[in-house]
Amino acid sequence: MESFVFTLTIFVLAVFLGFEVITKVPPTLHTPLMSGSNAISGITIIGAILSAGTKLTILTTTLGFLAVVFATINVVGGFMVTHRMLDMFRRK
């Protein structure tokens, strides 16, 4: 139980910190940072696959699967936004 509380605390702090960092990014830096975000999400996908694949408990498998789904959505959305932004600078 103690390790669960510790892990949950780390997770909540990471969510709070991530939200604070992302909301402080000015719009002009959004596209360059999106490529970095996609790289981090790719690493997250690998970690989530490892977490889901260990099958220690139902909770770790479920959270790992959800992490894979959300990180994949983030990567795809990031590439879509980046592609759309780059299309704005193409000559017609």
BAVOGU-638986 format. One record per residue: residue number from 1; x, y, z of N, C-alpha, C in turn. Coordinates in Angstrom, 2 decimals, decimal comma. Layout:
BAVOGU-638986
NODE_NUM_X_Y_Z_X_Y_Z_X_Y_Z .
...
end
This chain:
BAVOGU-638986
NODE_1_0,82_-1,19_0,00_0,00_0,00_0,00_0,87_1,26_0,00 .
NODE_2_1,99_1,19_0,71_2,86_2,36_0,79_3,46_2,71_-0,57 .
NODE_3_3,83_1,70_-1,35_4,40_1,99_-2,66_3,34_2,54_-3,62 .
NODE_4_2,09_2,11_-3,46_1,02_2,64_-4,29_0,81_4,13_-4,01 .
NODE_5_0,82_4,50_-2,74_0,65_5,91_-2,37_1,82_6,73_-2,90 .
NODE_6_3,03_6,19_-2,79_4,21_6,87_-3,32_4,10_7,06_-4,83 .
NODE_7_3,72_6,01_-5,52_3,59_6,08_-6,98_2,47_7,03_-7,39 .
NODE_8_1,37_7,00_-6,69_0,26_7,92_-6,97_0,67_9,37_-6,74 .
NODE_9_1,44_9,61_-5,68_1,93_10,96_-5,41_2,82_11,46_-6,54 .
NODE_10_3,72_10,62_-7,00_4,61_10,99_-8,12_3,78_11,28_-9,36 .
NODE_11_2,78_10,46_-9,62_1,93_10,65_-10,79_1,18_11,98_-10,72 .
NODE_12_0,59_12,28_-9,58_-0,16_13,53_-9,42_0,77_14,74_-9,57 .
NODE_13_1,95_14,67_-8,98_2,91_15,77_-9,13_3,36_15,93_-10,58 .
NODE_14_3,55_14,82_-11,29_3,95_14,89_-12,70_2,85_15,51_-13,55 .
NODE_15_1,60_15,16_-13,27_0,48_15,76_-14,01_0,42_17,25_-13,76 .
NODE_16_0,53_17,65_-12,51_0,49_19,08_-12,17_1,64_19,84_-12,81 .
NODE_17_2,85_19,30_-12,71_4,01_19,96_-13,30_3,89_20,05_-14,82 .
NODE_18_3,46_18,97_-15,46_3,28_18,99_-16,92_2,26_20,01_-17,36 .
NODE_19_1,15_20,11_-16,63_0,13_21,10_-16,96_0,67_22,51_-16,83 .
NODE_20_1,40_22,77_-15,75_1,97_24,11_-15,54_2,98_24,47_-16,62 .
NODE_21_3,81_23,52_-17,00_4,83_23,79_-18,02_4,18_24,05_-19,38 .
NODE_22_3,22_23,24_-19,76_2,59_23,37_-21,07_1,78_24,66_-21,19 .
NODE_23_1,11_25,07_-20,13_0,30_26,29_-20,21_1,15_27,55_-20,28 .
NODE_24_2,42_27,46_-19,93_3,31_28,63_-19,97_4,03_28,79_-21,31 .
NODE_25_3,83_27,87_-22,24_4,51_27,93_-23,53_3,80_28,94_-24,43 .
NODE_26_4,53_29,94_-24,95_3,90_30,90_-25,87_3,56_30,23_-27,21 .
NODE_27_2,54_30,74_-27,89_2,11_30,12_-29,16_3,21_30,05_-30,23 .
NODE_28_4,16_30,99_-30,22_5,20_30,98_-31,25_6,16_29,80_-31,08 .
NODE_29_6,24_29,26_-29,89_7,12_28,12_-29,65_6,40_26,79_-29,72 .
NODE_30_5,12_26,83_-29,98_4,32_25,60_-29,92_4,78_24,55_-30,92 .
NODE_31_4,97_24,93_-32,17_5,33_23,95_-33,20_6,73_23,36_-32,99 .
NODE_32_7,76_24,17_-32,69_9,07_23,54_-32,43_9,04_22,60_-31,22 .
NODE_33_8,28_22,96_-30,21_8,21_22,10_-29,03_7,38_20,86_-29,28 .
NODE_34_6,51_20,91_-30,29_5,66_19,75_-30,59_6,53_18,57_-31,04 .
NODE_35_7,61_18,84_-31,76_8,46_17,73_-32,20_9,15_17,10_-31,00 .
NODE_36_9,56_17,91_-30,03_10,12_17,36_-28,80_9,09_16,58_-28,01 .
NODE_37_7,87_17,08_-28,00_6,79_16,40_-27,31_6,49_15,06_-27,96 .
NODE_38_6,56_15,00_-29,28_6,34_13,73_-29,98_7,42_12,72_-29,63 .
NODE_39_8,66_13,19_-29,51_9,74_12,28_-29,14_9,54_11,74_-27,73 .
NODE_40_9,14_12,61_-26,81_8,89_12,17_-25,43_7,71_11,20_-25,40 .
NODE_41_6,68_11,47_-26,18_5,53_10,57_-26,21_5,90_9,22_-26,81 .
NODE_42_6,83_9,22_-27,74_7,31_7,94_-28,28_8,00_7,11_-27,21 .
NODE_43_8,78_7,78_-26,36_9,41_7,08_-25,24_8,35_6,60_-24,26 .
NODE_44_7,32_7,41_-24,05_6,22_7,03_-23,16_5,51_5,80_-23,68 .
NODE_45_5,34_5,71_-24,99_4,69_4,53_-25,58_5,50_3,27_-25,28 .
NODE_46_6,81_3,37_-25,40_7,65_2,20_-25,11_7,52_1,78_-23,65 .
NODE_47_7,57_2,76_-22,75_7,41_2,45_-21,33_6,03_1,88_-21,01 .
NODE_48_5,01_2,41_-21,66_3,65_1,92_-21,44_3,48_0,50_-21,96 .
NODE_49_4,09_0,19_-23,09_4,02_-1,18_-23,61_4,72_-2,14_-22,65 .
NODE_50_5,86_-1,71_-22,12_6,55_-2,56_-21,14_5,70_-2,74_-19,89 .
NODE_51_5,05_-1,67_-19,44_4,21_-1,77_-18,25_3,01_-2,68_-18,48 .
NODE_52_2,38_-2,53_-19,63_1,21_-3,37_-19,92_1,62_-4,82_-20,16 .
NODE_53_2,81_-5,03_-20,69_3,24_-6,38_-21,03_3,73_-7,20_-19,86 .
NODE_54_4,08_-6,57_-18,74_4,58_-7,34_-17,61_3,48_-8,14_-16,93 .
NODE_55_2,25_-7,66_-17,00_1,08_-8,34_-16,44_1,28_-8,71_-14,97 .
NODE_56_1,81_-7,74_-14,19_1,97_-7,98_-12,76_0,62_-8,05_-12,07 .
NODE_57_-0,21_-7,04_-12,34_-1,57_-7,01_-11,80_-2,50_-6,50_-12,88 .
NODE_58_-3,78_-6,60_-12,62_-4,77_-6,05_-13,56_-4,61_-4,53_-13,66 .
NODE_59_-4,28_-3,89_-12,53_-4,12_-2,43_-12,50_-2,97_-1,98_-13,40 .
NODE_60_-1,81_-2,65_-13,30_-0,68_-2,24_-14,14_-0,95_-2,49_-15,62 .
NODE_61_-1,63_-3,57_-15,91_-1,96_-3,87_-17,30_-2,94_-2,84_-17,85 .
NODE_62_-3,95_-2,49_-17,06_-4,95_-1,51_-17,50_-4,33_-0,12_-17,65 .
NODE_63_-3,56_0,30_-16,66_-2,93_1,63_-16,75_-1,91_1,68_-17,89 .
NODE_64_-1,19_0,58_-18,10_-0,25_0,53_-19,22_-0,97_0,63_-20,55 .
NODE_65_-2,09_-0,08_-20,68_-2,87_0,00_-21,91_-3,40_1,42_-22,14 .
NODE_66_-3,93_2,03_-21,08_-4,43_3,41_-21,21_-3,31_4,37_-21,57 .
NODE_67_-2,13_4,15_-21,00_-0,98_5,00_-21,33_-0,60_4,85_-22,79 .
NODE_68_-0,66_3,62_-23,32_-0,37_3,41_-24,74_-1,38_4,15_-25,60 .
NODE_69_-2,65_4,06_-25,25_-3,70_4,73_-26,03_-3,52_6,24_-26,01 .
NODE_70_-3,34_6,82_-24,82_-3,22_8,27_-24,72_-1,94_8,80_-25,35 .
NODE_71_-0,83_8,10_-25,19_0,41_8,54_-25,81_0,33_8,44_-27,33 .
NODE_72_-0,35_7,42_-27,84_-0,52_7,29_-29,29_-1,39_8,43_-29,82 .
NODE_73_-2,44_8,75_-29,11_-3,28_9,89_-29,51_-2,46_11,17_-29,52 .
NODE_74_-1,59_11,33_-28,52_-0,76_12,52_-28,44_0,22_12,60_-29,61 .
NODE_75_0,83_11,50_-29,95_1,79_11,49_-31,07_1,08_11,79_-32,39 .
NODE_76_-0,03_11,12_-32,64_-0,77_11,34_-33,89_-1,27_12,78_-33,97 .
NODE_77_-1,82_13,27_-32,87_-2,30_14,66_-32,85_-1,16_15,64_-33,05 .
NODE_78_-0,01_15,35_-32,46_1,14_16,23_-32,64_1,61_16,29_-34,08 .
NODE_79_1,65_15,14_-34,73_2,06_15,13_-36,13_1,01_15,83_-37,01 .
NODE_80_-0,25_15,68_-36,67_-1,29_16,36_-37,45_-1,18_17,87_-37,31 .
NODE_81_-0,95_18,36_-36,10_-0,81_19,80_-35,87_0,44_20,32_-36,57 .
NODE_82_1,55_19,59_-36,46_2,78_20,02_-37,11_2,61_20,05_-38,62 .
NODE_83_1,97_19,05_-39,19_1,73_19,02_-40,64_0,86_20,19_-41,06 .
NODE_84_-0,16_20,48_-40,29_-1,05_21,59_-40,60_-0,31_22,93_-40,52 .
NODE_85_0,54_23,08_-39,51_1,31_24,33_-39,38_2,29_24,48_-40,54 .
NODE_86_2,94_23,39_-40,96_3,89_23,47_-42,07_3,18_23,76_-43,38 .
NODE_87_1,94_23,29_-43,54_1,16_23,59_-44,74_0,87_25,08_-44,86 .
NODE_88_0,82_25,77_-43,76_0,56_27,23_-43,80_1,70_27,98_-44,44 .
NODE_89_2,93_27,41_-44,42_4,09_28,10_-44,95_4,46_27,66_-46,36 .
NODE_90_3,71_26,75_-46,95_3,99_26,30_-48,30_3,45_27,31_-49,31 .
NODE_91_4,18_27,42_-50,40_3,72_28,31_-51,47_2,58_27,66_-52,21 .
NODE_92_1,66_28,48_-52,63_0,48_27,95_-53,34_0,65_28,02_-54,83 .
end
